[in-house]
Amino acid sequence: MVGFSKRYGPWAVVAGASEGIGASFSEKLAARGLNLVLVARRSGPLEALADGIRRKHGVEVRVQSLDLGSPEVVSGMVAVTESLDVGLMIYNAAYSPIGAFIDIDVEEHLKAVEVNVHGPLRLSHYFGRRFVERGRGGIILMSSMSGFQGTAMVANYAATKAYDSILAEGLWRELGRRGVDVLACIAGATLTPNYESSTDRIPTSGLARPMKPDEVTEQALSDLGRRPSAVSGARNGLASLFLSRLLSRRAAIAVVSKETERMYG
């Protein structure tokens, strides 16, 4: 715990913190003694989360309502963090319109690109410079197994998650030589409020069974500084090996897309 807080503290930023994986990251960082800046669009859930963390862990928590896909996200982040010694930035925010690609308005697809691509790009660039200057720090970008191959019903979202994984892996090499650890946390299905509200066909067995947010975040914090990217959970690791090693590209796309269509079609 002491080593973690010394390397990545005393402050951490969690972008997309209001619920699910983001809230779990926030709780686990506070338990490690880090002060927090919690960022998301909705201030109400952030304030509720912050109050609970303050009472439970006794750390300082600041809340900032920001549109993480906006071009002004960096200026907003500067306003709330400029005076703080931030050592860790976690980008968890994501936007995922679900459905047939051409049936979804193109503006919705562009919003996904803004939140899932522009947001992590801008904040990785901003905090990457700050962490290099201080000589240490960490960045975690949340990605998805859907980014391993094209996936029907979430074609654009999957493409944005592929970007996040590749960006993190490149930064792992570049920034790692300058004291900054970077990780792509590649999650599979996770029991977040968004996931649970998007389908009534949640698998209860087999490789597709979703993980709990705390399982994903605990592994990610353990993996940070050890590897450039990691798939969350043993079941997802097996599924990843099956799709990438045993199936052709065409077959992998078909298998994953069939499961997505079953859930959302």
Number of C-alpha atoms within 10 A of each C-alpha: 9 9 9 16 19 14 17 23 23 17 23 28 27 24 30 25 29 26 18 19 24 25 25 20 23 29 23 17 28 23 16 17 20 28 27 26 25 26 27 23 18 15 16 13 15 23 18 11 20 25 14 12 22 16 10 12 17 14 18 17 21 16 20 20 18 20 20 27 23 15 13 13 17 17 12 17 21 13 11 14 17 12 8 13 16 24 26 28 25 24 26 25 24 23 16 19 17 20 16 14 15 9 8 13 10 11 9 15 20 14 18 21 22 21 21 28 22 20 25 29 18 18 20 24 14 15 22 25 14 18 26 17 13 15 13 21 28 28 30 25 27 26 30 22 23 25 22 20 20 21 24 23 22 22 21 22 26 22 20 24 25 21 19 25 24 16 19 27 18 14 21 23 14 14 21 18 11 17 18 28 28 33 29 29 28 26 23 24 21 21 18 16 11 12 14 13 9 12 12 10 10 15 12 9 8 8 16 16 16 21 18 15 20 19 14 21 24 15 15 24 17 11 20 20 19 12 14 22 24 19 23 24 16 10 16 21 18 13 16 18 11 12 19 15 11 11 13 11 14 10 13 21 18 16 14 19 20 16 14 18 15 11 15 16 13
